[in-house]
Amino acid sequence: MDDGICHIKPEYILPRIVEKPVENVDPVESVDKDDTANTIAKNNNINDSTADATEPPPEKKGRFEGGEGQGKKKKNRGQNKSRTVPFKEEDALRLCKSLLDGNVGENATKKCTNANCRFSHDLEKFLQLKPKDIDGTCYIYSTKGYCSFGVTCRFAGAHLDDQSRNIYPDDYKHDNAMLVSTWLNPDLQHTLRKRKYNFNLSNRIVSKFERLQSEDKKEKAESASNHPSEESNKPAGSVTDEDMIKLRSAERKRIVFRDKLYLSPLTTVGNLPFRRICKEYGVDITCGEMACAIPIINGATQEWALTKRHSSEDLFGVQLCGHSSKLVTYAAQIIAEKADVDFIDLNTGCPIDLIFNQGGGSALLRRQNVLQVMVQSCARVLADYGKEFTVKTRIGIYNNKLIAHEMVQKFENWGASLITIHGRTKEQRYTKRADWEYLQQCATQAQSVPVFGNGDIFCYEDYETIRTKCPNVAGVMVGRGALIKPWVFQEIKERKTLDPSSAERFEMLK
């Protein structure tokens, strides 16, 4: 047997089959042209009668196939070109919202202020083109006493008078009041997208704190080189400048966070309906989902939707996330001026890699120069509007290096009104148990600012154990425990374990 050759057993060898070449076929005998033409015509008639049933449909041609001068055939790409165009109503046929109440004439409470409005203002033409109303009663009208859709409602015949005017109850006030507050109107969105919003206040404050930070570094470097022994006796911190940046007024109304139940700003699940359910069960503080600073500045509708506030939320805030101190300060200024919030929270603990790799979330814990200017600037801007600025963080980035006890004093000196600490690191994310012993150690570092703890609170017993184990922790934030059972807040306040029936749980969802 030769080296390097692997022989195959005979039983596995297949015989090679050699195909014989096809012999030439004798040419067909000549046929008269007239007979040939008659035969082809008959075959065509037969094929035409059965073409629809037997022949496959013609192949789809691409966008660039079959054109003149196109020598090379291109591949058919993209969407299905042969599909039917979906239904889309023209904006010129849709009625403007200012005419929803019908023929109200000069007494109209809503008038179109947009000179370039693309919707129709011809009410008579709209009523002629509108499909026939559906027989029956309007559910909205029977429930609320009026229908906000007016003449566009498919049950409009149930709440329109003889003059095609929308019927309202006698005690109704046209104040445009809404249970849910929305703040991104078209004018504000247009201003943000055109980069015409006035950020002079934020620019002035951010520049001031950046200059103070650089001057402080230079002074520390000079003092360390000239007097190394006196460095430990010199007070640390930024240099105050009261002539340009006023101190926060102690006389303004402050929020009392201590001993309150705080619902965690849960991304994608802590939406407004879920917050309403938790409010019914007794939560004290609610906060919107994490909103990124750049989409807020650009006027993104989906991001501004996170600032919506329900009328039942008596203590409500918005959480911001960003990697630049100037951009986060811009977003804080816009929300303070345009939205109805009590406080703004800065997320410095988000473990998501997309946010972390951009320098936001928990990555700010290792970019403390940027974080310092960010907290100082936001706290200073919100002080002018009577808002509070809070911070939510984690105990650290890496499991072998916990830094939250060092950050508590810094956050307090920088101007934060509340510090919430999640008892896990960025590497842990949501695995293992929260370190409440370390949270107690962090809470002892604060002088006057309340420190909240977060992690592993799923029932009333967990809350009681933590408050006994960590007396310096001013309050707790509940996240996943509220997702599992929103009535955990009621358990804590009533100091007992609850087990709602299936009917009660279904009623909660309704």
C-alpha positions in Angstrom: 0.0 0.0 0.0 1.4 3.3 -1.1 1.9 6.1 1.5 -0.6 8.9 1.2 -3.2 6.9 -0.7 -6.5 5.8 0.9 -8.0 2.9 -1.0 -11.8 2.4 -1.2 -13.3 -0.9 -0.5 -14.7 -2.7 -3.6 -18.2 -2.9 -2.3 -18.4 0.9 -2.2 -17.2 1.5 -5.8 -19.9 2.4 -8.3 -19.4 1.4 -11.9 -18.9 4.2 -14.4 -21.7 4.5 -17.0 -20.6 6.0 -20.3 -23.4 7.5 -22.3 -23.4 6.7 -26.0 -23.5 9.7 -28.4 -26.9 10.3 -30.2 -26.9 9.2 -33.8 -27.8 11.8 -36.4 -31.5 11.8 -37.3 -32.5 11.6 -41.0 -33.9 14.9 -42.3 -37.6 15.3 -42.6 -39.0 14.8 -46.0 -39.9 17.9 -47.8 -43.4 19.2 -47.4 -45.3 21.7 -49.5 -45.3 25.2 -48.1 -49.1 25.4 -48.3 -49.6 22.3 -46.2 -47.1 23.5 -43.7 -48.8 26.8 -43.3 -52.2 25.2 -42.8 -50.8 22.9 -40.1 -49.2 25.8 -38.2 -52.5 27.7 -38.4 -54.4 24.8 -37.0 -51.9 24.4 -34.1 -52.1 28.1 -33.3 -55.9 27.9 -33.1 -55.7 25.0 -30.7 -53.1 26.6 -28.6 -55.0 29.9 -28.4 -58.1 28.1 -27.0 -56.1 26.4 -24.2 -53.4 29.1 -23.5 -55.1 30.6 -20.5 -55.3 27.2 -18.8 -52.0 25.7 -19.6 -49.4 28.4 -20.2 -47.7 30.0 -17.1 -48.0 33.7 -16.6 -45.3 35.8 -18.2 -42.2 36.5 -16.1 -42.0 39.8 -14.2 -39.7 42.3 -15.7 -37.4 44.4 -13.6 -37.2 48.1 -13.7 -34.3 48.2 -16.1 -35.2 45.2 -18.2 -36.3 45.4 -21.8 -35.4 49.1 -22.3 -33.9 50.4 -25.4 -30.2 50.6 -25.5 -29.9 48.2 -22.5 -27.6 45.5 -23.8 -26.9 44.0 -20.4 -29.7 42.3 -18.5 -29.9 43.6 -14.9 -31.1 41.7 -11.9 -34.6 42.3 -10.6 -34.1 43.9 -7.2 -36.1 45.6 -4.5 -39.8 45.5 -3.7 -42.4 43.7 -5.7 -43.0 45.9 -8.7 -46.2 44.1 -9.9 -48.1 44.5 -6.6 -51.2 46.6 -6.5 -50.8 50.1 -5.1 -52.1 50.2 -1.5 -55.0 52.5 -0.7 -53.9 56.0 0.2 -56.3 58.9 0.7 -55.2 62.2 -0.6 -54.6 64.9 1.9 -56.7 67.3 -0.1 -59.8 65.1 0.5 -59.2 64.9 4.3 -61.0 67.5 6.4 -59.0 69.9 8.5 -59.2 69.4 12.3 -60.5 73.0 12.7 -63.8 71.9 11.0 -64.5 68.8 13.0 -67.4 70.4 14.8 -69.2 71.2 11.5 -71.0 74.4 10.5 -70.3 76.5 13.6 -69.6 79.7 11.6 -68.1 82.6 13.5 -68.5 80.9 16.9 -65.9 78.3 16.1 -63.5 77.6 19.0 -60.9 76.1 16.6 -59.6 77.9 13.6 -56.9 76.8 11.3 -53.8 79.0 11.8 -51.7 77.3 9.2 -51.6 79.3 6.0 -50.1 76.3 4.1 -52.5 73.7 5.5 -52.7 70.8 3.1 -56.1 69.5 4.2 -59.5 70.4 2.9 -61.5 73.3 4.3 -64.6 72.7 2.1 -67.1 71.1 4.6 -69.9 70.7 2.0 -67.7 68.8 -0.4 -66.4 66.6 2.3 -69.9 65.7 3.4 -70.8 64.8 -0.2 -67.8 62.6 -0.7 -68.1 61.0 2.7 -69.5 57.4 2.8 -72.9 56.9 4.3 -73.0 56.9 8.1 -73.2 53.6 9.9 -76.5 53.0 11.7 -76.3 52.8 15.4 -75.0 54.9 18.3 -71.5 56.3 18.7 -69.7 54.6 21.6 -67.6 57.7 22.3 -70.7 59.9 22.4 -72.7 57.6 24.6 -69.7 57.3 27.0 -68.4 60.9 27.2 -71.4 62.9 26.1 -69.7 64.2 23.0 -67.5 62.8 20.2 -64.3 64.6 19.4 -64.2 63.2 15.9 -67.2 65.3 14.9 -68.4 65.1 11.3 -65.6 62.6 10.4 -67.1 60.0 12.7 -68.7 57.0 10.9 -71.6 57.3 13.5 -71.8 61.1 13.0 -75.6 60.9 12.4 -76.0 60.1 16.1 -74.4 63.3 17.3 -75.0 65.9 14.6 -78.0 68.3 14.5 -80.0 69.4 11.5 -77.3 72.0 10.5 -74.5 69.4 10.6 -73.1 70.7 13.8 -71.5 68.5 16.5 -73.6 68.2 19.6 -71.9 69.0 23.0 -73.4 68.8 26.5 -74.5 72.1 28.1 -71.7 72.0 30.7 -68.9 71.3 28.3 -66.0 73.8 28.2 -64.0 74.1 25.0 -60.7 74.4 26.8 -58.9 71.7 24.8 -58.1 69.9 28.1 -56.6 66.5 27.7 -56.1 63.6 30.2 -52.7 63.0 28.6 -50.4 66.0 28.1 -48.6 66.1 24.7 -46.1 68.9 24.1 -44.6 68.5 20.6 -46.8 70.7 18.5 -46.1 71.3 14.8 -44.6 74.7 15.4 -42.1 73.4 18.0 -41.2 70.4 15.9 -40.6 72.7 12.9 -38.4 75.0 15.0 -36.3 72.1 16.3 -35.8 70.5 12.9 -34.7 73.8 11.4 -32.2 74.3 14.3 -33.8 77.6 15.3 -34.5 76.9 19.0 -32.8 79.4 21.3 -30.2 77.5 23.4 -28.3 80.6 24.6 -29.0 79.8 28.3 -27.6 76.3 28.0 -24.6 77.4 26.0 -23.7 80.1 28.5 -24.0 77.8 31.5 -22.1 74.8 29.9 -19.3 77.1 28.8 -19.1 78.6 32.2 -18.7 75.2 34.0 -16.3 73.9 31.4 -14.1 77.0 32.0 -14.3 76.6 35.7 -13.3 73.0 35.4 -10.3 73.7 33.3 -9.2 76.5 35.6 -9.6 74.2 38.6 -7.4 71.6 36.9 -4.7 74.2 36.2 -4.7 75.5 39.8 -4.4 71.9 41.1 -1.5 71.2 38.7 0.3 74.3 39.7 -0.2 73.8 43.4 1.0 70.2 43.1 4.2 71.3 41.4 4.9 74.2 43.7 3.6 73.1 47.1 3.2 69.3 47.0 2.8 69.1 50.8 -0.1 71.6 50.9 -2.2 69.7 48.4 -4.0 67.7 50.9 -5.1 70.7 52.9 -6.5 72.6 49.9 -10.3 72.3 49.6 -11.5 70.3 46.5 -14.3 71.2 44.2 -15.2 73.6 41.5 -14.7 77.4 41.9 -18.0 79.2 42.5 -18.9 82.3 40.5 -22.0 83.9 42.0 -21.8 87.0 39.9 -22.7 85.2 36.7 -24.2 81.9 37.9 -26.7 82.4 40.7 -26.9 80.0 43.5 -30.0 77.8 43.7 -32.7 79.5 45.7 -33.5 77.8 48.9 -36.9 79.5 49.1 -38.3 77.8 46.0 -40.5 74.8 46.5 -38.5 71.6 46.8 -39.8 68.0 46.2 -39.7 65.8 49.3 -38.5 62.4 47.9 -37.8 60.7 51.2 -39.8 57.6 52.2 -41.7 57.6 48.9 -42.3 54.6 46.5 -40.6 55.2 43.2 -41.5 53.3 40.0 -38.4 52.6 37.9 -38.3 54.1 34.4 -38.5 50.8 32.6 -37.5 51.0 28.9 -40.2 49.8 26.4 -42.5 48.6 29.2 -42.8 51.5 31.6 -45.2 53.2 29.3 -48.1 55.5 30.3 -50.8 52.8 30.6 -48.6 50.8 32.9 -47.8 53.8 35.0 -51.5 54.5 35.3 -52.0 51.0 36.7 -49.3 51.5 39.2 -50.7 54.8 40.3 -54.0 53.1 41.1 -52.1 50.7 43.4 -50.4 53.5 45.3 -47.0 54.4 43.7 -45.8 57.9 44.6 -43.2 58.8 42.0 -43.4 57.9 38.3 -40.9 58.5 35.6 -41.1 58.1 31.8 -39.0 55.7 29.8 -35.5 56.6 29.0 -35.4 59.3 26.2 -32.2 60.0 24.3 -31.1 63.6 24.1 -30.4 63.9 20.4 -33.9 62.8 19.2 -35.4 65.2 21.7 -33.4 68.0 20.2 -34.3 67.0 16.7 -38.0 66.9 17.4 -38.5 63.2 16.9 -42.2 62.3 17.5 -41.5 58.9 19.0 -39.0 60.3 21.5 -41.3 63.2 22.6 -44.1 60.7 23.2 -42.0 59.5 26.2 -42.7 62.8 27.9 -46.5 62.3 27.9 -48.0 62.7 31.4 -51.4 61.5 32.6 -53.4 63.7 34.9 -53.2 61.1 37.7 -49.4 61.3 37.9 -49.0 63.9 40.6 -45.2 63.6 40.8 -43.7 62.8 37.3 -40.3 63.1 35.7 -38.5 62.3 32.5 -35.3 60.4 32.2 -32.6 61.6 29.8 -29.6 59.7 28.4 -26.7 61.1 26.4 -23.0 61.3 25.9 -22.4 65.0 25.6 -22.9 67.5 28.4 -24.1 70.2 25.9 -26.6 68.0 24.2 -28.1 66.7 27.5 -28.4 70.3 28.7 -30.1 71.3 25.5 -32.7 68.5 26.0 -33.2 69.4 29.7 -33.8 73.0 28.7 -36.4 72.1 26.1 -38.3 69.8 28.4 -38.2 72.2 31.2 -39.6 75.0 29.0 -42.2 73.0 26.9 -43.2 69.9 29.0 -45.0 69.6 32.3 -42.5 67.7 34.5 -41.5 67.9 38.1 -38.0 66.7 37.7 -35.6 65.3 35.1 -33.5 62.2 35.8 -30.1 61.5 34.2 -29.4 57.9 33.4 -25.8 57.0 34.3 -26.4 53.3 34.7 -27.8 51.9 31.4 -25.9 48.7 30.6 -27.0 48.4 27.0 -24.0 48.1 24.7 -25.4 50.5 22.1 -25.6 53.3 24.7 -22.5 52.3 26.5 -20.3 52.2 23.4 -21.5 55.8 22.5 -20.3 57.1 25.9 -23.7 57.3 27.5 -25.4 55.4 30.3 -23.0 53.6 32.6 -20.0 54.7 30.5 -20.4 58.2 32.0 -19.0 56.7 35.3 -15.6 56.5 33.6 -15.9 59.9 31.9 -16.3 61.9 35.1 -15.1 65.2 33.6 -18.0 65.1 31.1 -20.4 63.9 33.8 -19.5 66.7 36.2 -20.3 69.4 33.6 -23.4 67.6 32.6 -24.8 67.4 36.1 -23.8 70.9 37.1 -25.2 72.4 33.9 -28.5 70.5 34.0 -29.1 71.3 37.7 -28.4 74.9 37.1 -30.7 75.2 34.1 -33.6 73.4 35.8 -33.2 75.7 38.9 -34.4 78.6 36.8 -37.6 76.8 36.0 -38.2 75.4 39.5 -37.5 71.8 38.5 -35.4 69.2 40.3 -32.5 67.3 38.7 -31.9 63.7 39.9 -29.4 61.0 39.0 -29.8 57.2 38.6 -26.6 55.1 38.5 -25.2 51.7 39.3 -22.6 50.6 41.9 -20.0 50.4 39.2 -19.0 49.2 35.7 -16.8 46.2 36.7 -17.5 43.6 39.3 -14.1 44.0 41.0 -14.3 47.8 41.2 -17.2 49.5 43.0 -17.2 53.3 42.8 -20.7 54.3 43.8 -19.6 55.3 47.3 -17.2 57.8 45.7 -19.8 59.2 43.3 -22.5 59.9 45.9 -20.5 62.9 47.4 -19.7 64.1 43.9 -23.3 64.0 42.7 -24.3 65.9 45.9 -21.7 68.6 45.3 -22.6 68.9 41.7 -26.2 69.8 42.5 -28.3 66.6 42.3 -31.5 66.5 44.3 -31.9 62.7 44.5 -29.5 59.8 43.9 -30.8 56.4 43.0 -28.4 53.5 42.9 -29.0 50.1 41.4 -27.3 47.5 43.4 -25.6 45.8 40.4 -22.7 46.6 38.1 -22.8 47.1 34.4 -21.3 43.7 33.9 -23.9 42.0 36.0 -26.8 43.7 34.2 -29.7 41.9 36.0 -28.1 38.7 37.1 -27.2 37.7 40.7 -28.5 39.5 43.7 -28.4 43.3 44.4 -25.8 44.3 46.9 -27.8 46.2 49.5 -25.0 46.1 52.1 -23.0 48.2 49.7 -26.0 50.5 49.1 -26.2 51.1 52.8 -22.5 52.1 52.8 -23.2 54.5 49.9 -26.2 56.1 51.6 -24.0 57.0 54.6 -21.8 59.1 52.4 -24.5 61.6 51.6 -25.0 64.6 53.8 -28.4 66.1 52.9 -29.4 64.5 49.6 -31.6 61.4 49.8 -30.3 58.2 48.4 -32.7 55.6 47.0 -31.9 51.9 46.5 -33.0 49.7 43.6 -33.0 45.9 43.0 -34.7 42.7 44.1 -37.9 44.1 45.6 -40.6 41.7 44.7 -42.9 41.7 47.7 -43.8 43.3 51.0 -41.3 41.1 52.9 -38.4 42.2 50.7 -39.2 45.9 51.3 -39.4 45.4 55.1 -36.1 43.5 55.2 -34.3 46.1 53.2 -35.6 49.1 55.2 -34.5 47.3 58.4 -31.2 46.3 56.9 -30.4 49.7 55.4 -31.7 52.4 57.7 -29.8 55.2 55.8 -31.5 54.4 52.5 -34.2 57.1 52.1 -36.5 55.1 49.8 -36.7 52.4 47.3 -37.2 52.2 43.5 -39.2 49.2 42.2 -38.8 47.9 38.7 -39.2 44.3 37.7 -41.2 43.6 40.9 -43.9 46.0 39.6 -43.9 44.3 36.2 -44.6 40.9 37.9 -47.3 42.3 40.2 -48.2 46.0 40.0 -50.1 45.7 43.4 -46.7 45.4 45.2 -47.1 49.1 46.1 -50.4 48.4 47.7 -48.8 45.6 49.6 -46.1 47.8 50.9 -48.5 50.5 52.1 -51.0 48.1 53.6 -48.1 46.0 55.1 -49.6 42.7 54.0 -49.4 40.3 51.1 -52.1 40.5 48.5 -53.3 37.9 46.0 -55.9 39.4 43.6 -58.4 37.0 42.0 -58.4 36.4 38.3 -61.5 38.6 37.9 -59.7 41.4 39.7 -56.7 41.1 37.6 -58.8 41.1 34.4 -60.6 44.2 35.7 -57.2 45.9 36.2 -56.4 45.3 32.6 -59.7 46.7 31.4 
